[in-house]
Amino acid sequence: MKTTKLLVSVMALFVMVPGLHAACSKAGVEGKWGFSTNGSIPAIGPVAATGLFNQDISGKITGSQTRSLNGDIADETFTGTATVNSDCTGTDTIQVFQDGNLVRTTTLNVVYDDNAREARAIFTSLVLPDGTNLPTVLTIEARRVLARQAD
């Protein structure tokens, strides 16, 4: 009987507080992530990358990647900002640097899934330092490197 009352109480909590179990937030997605990028920049060629980034509770992103652009390999660093919506979508704006020089700014639409253990993104813009906007067909898959304590 006690177990039934406890179960009913827990279920009532989720019903009375909409989104408690499903809401995303910057705090919920902070941490260290590993990722891969795949696709192409039609005017240039295929793109692939892999790397790590940290996303903090304020939405600040810092990371590094090794990237192949039409076979040209480069090590890059990046910084940026993330917005995270309660429906587990978001937008990231990322500045990418090679040897300390800005090489592009990208915008990504993001979806967090699997209880914010994974994320998927698509590039919505890629702008060069001179203002040139390149069309892209690029996606990212990311996964937490370390599980959160609550997992």
Number of C-alpha atoms within 10 A of each C-alpha: 6 7 8 9 10 11 12 11 12 11 11 11 13 13 12 9 9 10 12 12 11 12 15 21 18 20 13 16 24 19 19 19 21 18 19 18 22 17 18 18 16 12 9 12 13 17 22 19 20 17 18 19 21 20 21 18 15 12 19 18 22 19 18 19 20 15 20 18 16 13 11 8 13 13 14 20 20 20 18 18 17 22 16 21 16 13 13 20 18 19 19 20 21 20 21 22 17 14 10 10 11 15 16 21 20 17 20 21 19 23 19 21 14 8 15 19 19 18 21 19 21 20 21 17 18 20 16 15 12 8 10 10 14 14 16 20 15 19 20 20 17 20 20 20 16 12 12 14 5 4 7
